[in-house]
């Protein structure tokens, strides 16, 4: 990606679009930033040699264009009818704008386009779609969010669809997509619970996703069964990859549990006991499908084709992988120690 000057240009405008959206003082500026961001991501997605990526970029463009036009429509209606202060008290406009932002980031029940789009892209584009492309909608949603029936429904649907949708998947890209929908539910809950709690959750999620995708991309793994026959000669790579997966699932000794712990605590203090109970139960379901991959890959003895031994790990790859895993393994312990020392 970084050897192509046009890709660097589009990556820069992609980032600029997000910054325009989150730093804008008017809703029209927000819409403009989102449009710049969308039109920069399409050329990064499309690949003339891969028909699936062309389909994915078209699907992404259509959904995002619908979301943008709905956003613009609701903004124009808002400006025609009233001033800004009235809008913030008006539930209909809040609902409309929130829905378009949720459609843009792929939260349930507006998630229909997300797994299909993920399936057609390479791993680095998937990483951008799962992390960077969610920054602007999440930030804008945090400006107007409040605990009501609509957002409670969104949280519950996101965690349910994210956990149940991943159970019958064999494609790792779709599995990561459903995992992302599940984490979105947690992020929206974190947004309601605390001002900056969702930022910590998002940063932890982005770090763990980047670490996992870094390994998947290096070995070009796209399906569950590819994990079984790969890396049998190097158990360290296997150990690193699966401990990162369990960390993403939120298993307690790992770093991924830290933001979930904080969200559980904050929501318990708010007396949202029913929602938090549902969230914890569905997290166990997501852990189940991560554990299923891990158990199968660790415990089954697979015959390995001889050319699989010729994989070359550069020292840089190995160092980065060990660093990511160490942070994931010790992050929660270190955070607890620092907190107790302060």
C-alpha atoms as one frame of an Amber mdcrd trajectory, in Angstrom:
protein
   0.000   0.000   0.000   2.723   2.487   0.996   4.757   2.052  -2.214   1.961
   3.606  -4.272   1.897   7.457  -4.160  -1.846   7.651  -4.913  -2.581   5.312
  -1.980  -0.578   7.607   0.341  -2.582  10.588  -0.965  -5.919   8.847  -0.365
  -4.787   7.671   3.079  -3.915  11.279   3.975  -7.287  12.643   2.785  -9.014
   9.770   4.630  -7.435  11.004   7.881  -8.116  14.669   7.042 -11.828  13.865
   6.454 -12.089  12.299   9.928 -10.322  15.271  11.549 -12.625  17.738   9.741
 -15.683  15.830  11.044 -14.644  15.614  14.683 -13.355  19.202  14.901 -16.173
  20.873  12.958 -18.312  23.568  14.590 -21.377  22.939  12.390 -23.292  19.893
  11.217 -22.656  20.757   7.562 -18.923  20.680   8.291 -19.428  17.255   9.857
 -21.212  16.026   6.718 -18.429  17.419   4.488 -15.736  15.643   6.547 -17.620
  12.342   6.353 -17.945  12.693   2.570 -14.197  13.387   2.132 -13.471  10.367
   4.318 -15.823   8.135   2.272 -14.516   9.231  -1.134 -10.916   8.665   0.022
 -11.578   5.123   1.247 -13.203   3.857  -1.975  -9.949   3.978  -4.059  -8.081
   2.291  -1.196 -10.618  -0.566  -1.216 -10.996  -1.186  -4.932  -8.565  -3.513
  -6.672  -8.956  -4.234 -10.397  -7.383  -7.715  -9.972  -9.879  -8.785  -7.329
 -13.576  -8.847  -8.239 -14.605  -9.293  -4.579 -12.978  -6.023  -3.526 -14.780
  -4.184  -6.359 -18.089  -5.604  -5.116 -17.209  -4.699  -1.512 -16.263  -1.116
  -2.436 -19.516  -0.679  -4.392 -21.548  -2.062  -1.471 -19.691   0.216   0.953
 -20.185   3.257  -1.279 -23.946   2.698  -1.684 -24.571   2.214   2.044 -22.421
   5.194   3.038 -24.024   7.386   0.350 -27.498   6.506   1.700 -26.320   7.315
   5.253 -24.799  10.629   4.096 -27.940  11.666   2.190 -30.115  10.815   5.232
 -27.782  12.855   7.421 -27.938  15.806   5.040 -31.731  15.500   4.786 -32.162
  15.513   8.573 -29.750  18.464   8.940 -31.580  20.548   6.313 -34.928  19.726
   7.962 -33.469  20.711  11.303 -32.186  24.059   9.992 -35.496  24.784   8.260
 -37.610  24.043  11.289 -35.668  25.447  14.181 -32.475  26.682  15.742 -29.733
  24.460  17.201 -30.971  24.607  20.801 -34.402  23.342  19.791 -32.852  20.510
  17.786 -30.964  19.137  20.770 -34.261  18.818  22.644 -36.081  17.355  19.685
 -36.148  13.552  19.837 -36.962  13.005  16.144 -33.842  14.777  14.878 -31.701
  13.096  17.523 -33.051   9.726  16.439 -32.499  10.438  12.722 -28.925  11.693
  13.105 -28.019   8.881  15.534 -29.414   6.295  13.089 -27.307   7.620  10.194
 -24.162   7.556  12.347 -24.932   4.008  13.508 -25.448   2.982   9.855 -22.085
   4.543   8.969 -20.210   2.550  11.611 -22.131  -0.708  11.085 -23.832  -1.115
  14.483 -26.809  -3.474  14.686 -29.552  -3.392  13.398 -27.831  -1.375  10.611
 -25.034  -3.959  10.295 -26.315  -5.781   7.161 -23.546  -4.408   4.899 -20.610
  -4.841   7.284 -19.687  -8.590   7.201 -20.157  -8.769   3.402 -17.926  -5.756
   2.837 -15.251  -7.147   5.188 -15.241 -10.445   3.292 -14.162  -8.789   0.030
 -11.212  -6.770   1.386  -7.615  -7.503   2.307  -6.519  -7.426   5.948  -5.137
  -3.853   6.030  -8.332  -2.426   4.526 -10.293  -4.463   7.071  -8.234  -2.897
   9.846  -9.035   0.623   8.558 -12.737  -0.295   8.286 -12.831  -1.771  11.808
 -10.924   1.030  13.552 -10.287   4.347  11.778 -13.621   4.494   9.910 -15.464
   4.254  13.246 -13.708   7.230  14.890 -15.796  10.043  13.326 -19.257   8.408
  13.784 -18.429   7.379  17.373 -17.113  10.828  18.268 -20.203  12.519  16.770
 -22.491  10.047  18.538 -20.827  10.878  21.865 -21.926  14.531  21.452 -25.620
  13.651  21.526 -25.975  10.284  23.259 -28.197   9.802  26.287 -29.649   6.757
  27.989 -33.069   6.018  26.485 -34.971   3.101  24.971 -33.470   3.642  21.494
 -29.823   3.386  22.616 -30.610   0.537  25.029 -32.112  -1.389  22.071 -29.056
  -0.621  19.906 -26.685  -1.903  22.618 -28.667  -5.116  23.157 -29.040  -5.797
  19.401 -25.340  -5.130  18.732 -24.113  -7.497  21.424 -26.647 -10.206  20.476
 -26.041 -10.080  16.713 -22.275  -9.720  17.199 -22.088 -12.819  19.383 -24.649
 -15.052  17.638 -23.561 -14.099  14.091 -20.001 -15.296  14.651 -20.981 -18.771
  15.865 -21.447 -20.392  12.438 -18.647 -18.548  10.579 -15.627 -20.251   9.070
 -14.255 -17.085   7.457 -11.955 -15.153   9.784 -12.874 -11.840   8.129 -16.577
 -12.346   8.873 -15.708 -13.537  12.354 -13.738 -10.310  12.967 -16.681  -8.325
  11.518 -19.173  -9.847  13.974 -16.655  -9.380  16.764 -16.461  -5.698  15.773
 -20.285  -5.375  15.939 -20.222  -6.918  19.427 -17.492  -4.508  20.576 -19.501
  -1.594  19.143 -22.305  -2.477  21.554 -19.801  -2.270  24.418 -18.423   1.038
  23.109 -21.885   2.629  22.957 -22.548   1.378  26.507 -19.176   2.839  27.579
 -20.153   6.141  25.930 -23.314   6.316  28.039 -21.457   5.294  31.220 -18.560
   7.757  31.103 -17.163  10.674  29.135 -13.825   9.118  28.139 -14.457   5.447
  28.888 -15.334   4.638  25.274 -12.015   6.184  24.109 -10.072   3.756  26.336
 -12.213   0.867  25.041 -11.705   1.941  21.432  -7.911   2.296  21.837  -7.606
  -1.144  23.467  -9.809  -2.717  20.785  -7.818  -1.014  17.984  -4.493  -2.186
  19.436  -5.622  -5.822  19.781  -7.261  -5.853  16.316  -4.109  -4.407  14.740
  -1.942  -7.033  16.485  -4.152  -9.931  15.306  -4.463  -8.591  11.749  -0.676
  -8.087  11.648  -0.233 -11.861  12.144  -3.134 -12.885   9.868  -1.784 -10.663
   7.087   1.771 -11.985   7.410   0.609 -15.571   6.833  -2.317 -14.628   4.551
  -4.783 -16.575   6.697  -8.438 -16.016   5.783 -10.263 -19.136   7.035 -10.350
 -21.137  10.271  -8.940 -24.348   8.759  -5.815 -22.506   7.591  -4.858 -22.100
  11.254  -4.684 -25.876  11.689  -2.058 -26.634   9.077   0.007 -23.471   9.535
   2.699 -22.774  12.097   2.904 -26.283  13.570   6.680 -25.963  13.355   6.658
 -22.711  15.327   4.437 -22.956  18.421   5.451 -19.445  19.603   3.632 -17.796
  16.678   0.590 -19.918  17.397   0.693 -19.067  21.100   0.992 -15.325  20.376
  -1.858 -15.339  17.875  -4.300 -17.200  20.087  -3.498 -15.298  23.282  -4.211
 -12.105  21.319  -7.536 -13.602  20.151  -8.513 -14.489  23.720  -7.500 -10.991
  24.823  -9.810  -9.513  22.163 -12.589 -11.719  23.554 -12.050 -10.158  26.994
 -10.683 -13.084  29.039  -9.756 -11.773  32.524  -5.940 -12.134  32.768  -5.489
 -10.266  29.468  -5.506  -6.568  28.542  -8.846  -6.916  26.677 -10.620  -7.439
  30.006  -9.597  -4.003  31.382 -12.070  -1.776  29.431 -14.856  -4.358  29.893
 -14.206  -4.364  33.626 -14.498  -0.569  33.740 -17.723  -0.598  31.660 -19.258
  -3.283  33.922 -18.355  -1.204  36.988 -19.700   2.070  35.504 -22.961   0.494
  34.314 -23.503  -1.244  37.666 -23.208   2.150  39.364 -25.871   3.447  36.931
 -28.162   0.519  37.914 -28.324  -0.778  34.301 -28.175  -4.322  35.646 -30.270
  -6.067  32.975 -28.210  -4.674  30.063 -24.861  -5.418  31.724 -25.963  -9.005
  32.517 -26.887  -9.521  28.845 -23.554  -8.003  27.776 -21.522 -10.338  29.999
 -23.467 -13.426  28.811 -22.999 -12.537  25.123 -19.282 -11.891  25.724 -19.057
 -15.510  26.880 -20.537 -16.502  23.505 -17.866 -14.513  21.629 -15.223 -16.133
  23.842 -16.669 -19.490  22.839 -16.009 -18.925  19.140 -12.487 -17.664  19.823
 -11.845 -20.692  22.047 -13.200 -22.994  19.349 -10.518 -21.777  16.911  -7.843
 -21.972  19.610  -8.702 -25.457  20.873  -8.957 -26.909  17.384  -5.624 -25.417
  16.318  -3.742 -26.395  19.478  -5.140 -29.857  20.196  -5.674 -31.430  16.769
  -2.690 -33.118  15.159  -2.694 -32.145  11.496  -0.454 -33.420   8.745   1.565
 -30.529   7.401   2.602 -30.046   3.790   6.358 -29.803   3.507   6.475 -26.383
   1.834   4.749 -24.861   4.846   8.077 -25.103   6.669   9.622 -22.599   4.282
   7.876 -19.604   5.853  10.357 -16.873   6.581   9.860 -14.810   9.720  11.841
 -11.616   9.672  13.359 -10.486  12.963  11.187  -7.360  12.795   7.986  -9.451
  12.541   9.055 -11.668  15.420   9.973  -8.733  17.683   6.704  -6.897  16.969
   4.647 -10.039  17.546   6.319 -10.755  20.907   5.911  -7.074  21.929   2.179
  -7.062  21.086   1.608 -10.320  22.977   3.566  -9.163  26.030   1.515  -5.951
  26.223  -1.662  -8.023  25.839  -0.629 -10.504  28.548   0.726  -8.025  31.098
  -1.399  -4.935  30.306  -4.101  -5.627  32.902  -1.578  -6.481  35.637   0.523
  -3.376  34.917  -2.577  -1.117  34.865  -3.704  -2.510  38.237  -0.228  -2.022
  39.721   0.046   1.573  38.456  -3.458   2.329  39.785  -2.565   0.921  43.220
   0.717   2.852  43.325  -0.970   6.200  42.545
